[in-house]
Each structure stands twice: as structure tokens, then as C-alpha cells.
């Protein structure tokens, strides 16, 4: 393997990333590409065009997951798979997910230029709706592929306009039963996802590549607090049942519980606080909070969840409020396949690139692919650790290193 030269056409890949960024409902440098909107459909067509140009066969499953296959010399073996997503939250950047999708195609083109032929088939997958923007749940495509989300539950998800996922996907031409999306154990031999780090560690430490050893998973909670509204001037302080005051206590409890875990990998965030009626001179009668708690250790994460539940119950009881805690999702974390981490490290060694073992604190489709087959991720630096913003940026050099590492890792995994 060390003698195999794998020539990356970085100029072409950067042009393709720039072209993909133009399929957007926001003006550059921002990108907005929501599931099954016009820009998303344009991105899907572009993926199919690039895959066909690379000599890959394309299929689309009923959820809209796209697969581009390079047929191996022994197609009966379980295939290797790489890829990521191209949907983008409103006013985000150009590199999240897209580097893994278009970089996957370039990795295959590069291996073809090297006159290397795989024994196993290799797929590049473009996952449906890694972002939760439209239907309120992330990794929709990979959840269905792994059996982590029931087909009926997915079909009945509704967007803000009241349209179901079933209605939207059928309107986009994704026919067939959602039950057919799930993949069997053993369908894939291994999954490796190329992605920007979305954090500052690689850049800070001057490391070109990260090999992901574990992926943190979130527990998402929705807290509803019901108090009593009233005129801000007329209701005396001893008589108040202010839902926002309870919410403030709970928000601080979320932060306190995350910090008190004793683990650097525990994070806890209150990202949404909706206040009713939302008038300066009216006592808040109702508040909805949405809370995200993550760790790569399930016991530690769930301990923080329990602490937040206790804080909600205590504050509500003391203040005379009615409280409800809904678990939106609570996915288990994933440990990377050791053989894939080793393959990434070996690829880096052959390329003369330093490689840092690291945890993914953001979750990705890899979290759910790990339920199908051994999985890991290749991280590359992004400037300032910034992501999900228009100024998200990864340099051509960093992207080139990532694609080289991916191509060589696929070759290593093929044996």
C-alpha cells in the first residue's frame, strides 16, 4: 500500500464544492439547503451527475438516501461505504457534510487514477436530512437505514407547514415503502465518514487529521412549564406563579449539572426558551424549554438527565407550577470500530501525516451507521473551530489531506 500513489485532483474538488454551495436559499457565503426544497433537489441532481461522470451506478432508496457504487471485483463481499450529507441548516456554511460527500467521490476517482481496483464494492452515500431543520429530528435517513426510527413514525413526522415526511418525500419522487430503507446487518463491512471537525482542537494543536474513537450522543428534552399570567403591575410578588422564573432556575441547573459531572466530555445546553405571552408588562404564564445533554458515556449523560428532571420537579413544586418533561430522543453513544481507527492511522503514517485520536462531540450519521457495521470518522481542521455559520472554512490543503487519508483508508480496509 505504501507504494501506491493516489493522485487527488484538489482543484476540481474545490470547484465542485463551490458549485454545490450555490444551490442555496441564502446568498453566499451563507448556505441554506433544507430537505426536499429546490436547492436540496438541485444538490441531489448534482450528486447524481458527478457520480455518473465517475462511472458509478446510483440508486435512491424510499427515504431519499442516495448511493453511488463502484463495483468491486468480488461484489458478493459486504461493501465498504463512505459519505455524509449535503443538507444545511439556515445560514450555515459550505463545508459541513459536503466535504464527506464530494470528497468521497474524489477519493474513488483518485483510486481509479491510481489504477487500483477494489475487491469489495465501495459506496458513497448522501444521507437524507442529517440536519433536523425541516422535521425536527436529525439523521433521518441513517436512523431509518439502521432501524433506529420506525417507518410509521418517520412517515408521520410533520414540518412547520403541517406536511408529513411521507407527503414530502413522495412529492420529491422518492417512491416505495419506508420499511425497505432498513439495511441488514452485514450489508456493509465498514463505514468511514470524512468531516470537518466542527471544533478547534486539530487547528489548535497543528494536527492535520483526527481519527474518531467515539461519538457522543444527545438526549434531547422538552420541558413545559405552566404558571399563571397576569398584569405585571397588579399581581403582587407573593402571589405570583411566574413560569419564566422557574425556567431561569432550570436553565442554570442544566449548566450546573453539566459542569459538575467531572467529565470533560459532558456538555449540557438549553437552546430554546419560548415564553408566553411574551409581553414586557405581562407575567409569563407558560414557558417551553428544549435542552440538549451529551456525553460519550451513557451512564454519565443519563445522570445529568436525571439531575435536570429533579431540578424541574423541585422548581415547579416550590413555585406552584405544573411541569412536564418530554424526552424527544435519547440515543446511545457509539464506539468506533478499532480496525477502522487503525486503518486511518496506518493511512496517515503512509502519507506522513500526524493523526490525533479524538472524540466527536457533535453527532453525525456515523452514530447510526455504527449500528449496522463498524464505523469511524476522519476529521480535518476547520478555521477557529467554527461551523454552522457562513464563515465556516476548511482550507484546500486540509481538505486534500482528508481526501488522501480517506482514499488510502478505503484501500487499507479492502485489504
C-alpha angles and dihedrals in degrees: 000000000000091000093052111106111208109192113208117204094214096169091057093047093051090051090051092050089051091049091050091051090060091065092086145118089221129065117255136298084036119069127204114178114158124186115284095353118129095271091049092050089049090051090051092051090049091052090052090049094051092045093051091047088054091053095252125142115234131211131175123207125215092267092054098255107151123215126192112191133202102199114230128217089251103038092172090074117090108269131242117237138198133167143099137205138296102197112109133200116241114292096000131134143278104250110049106110095342094085089059095049101043091031088056091055091047091050089057092045089051093050089050090052087053088057090239118150122200123224091207120053114251123216129198108204128198105200124218116245106343085169119070094221102116106029102022096245127092128223092023095163097046092043088059093043091054097041091245091125123045114238093234092051090051093046092056098048110122132210125217091275091055096251116142124231088243092056093046097046093047089049088054091054099258100138131177135061119309089224087072092064095075114100123218122244107265094029088114128035095203142346124213121180124200111211143155110258096240086209138075104245102095093046092043092052096039093241118150098200137031122199109207114227099176139009121218117226128210132233106207118202131189114202121195119195122190119193133146126283127210146141112312091223102039104048112078119227097248090055098052130115097186111183093195093057089055089047090053090054091049093049090054090047089055090054093043094050092050092051094045096056092090091226125109089210094061114097129172126186138177102208103168131045115171115186127197129237090004099206124135093227097044127083109240108252099179135027131180119199127189116202132191120202122179142176137147086234111073096202093052093047094049090047088060090047089055091049091052091049089053091049090052093050094045096048093045093049093047093049098040096246132141112239134189127186117200122190104219093185137337110189122182118244120249133232115215122244106264093217091055093049088051091049090053091048092048091049090052091049091053090049094046092242125141113237128203121204105224148162124250106226091180112068123231141177084280088075090067097033086061087071090060103040143344108299142186139160136231111219125200126190123267123198112272090346087277120157139156088037132098090249092059105133141173118181124241088243091055092046091048091053090049095051092045090051092047094050093048092044091054089050091049092049090051087060 
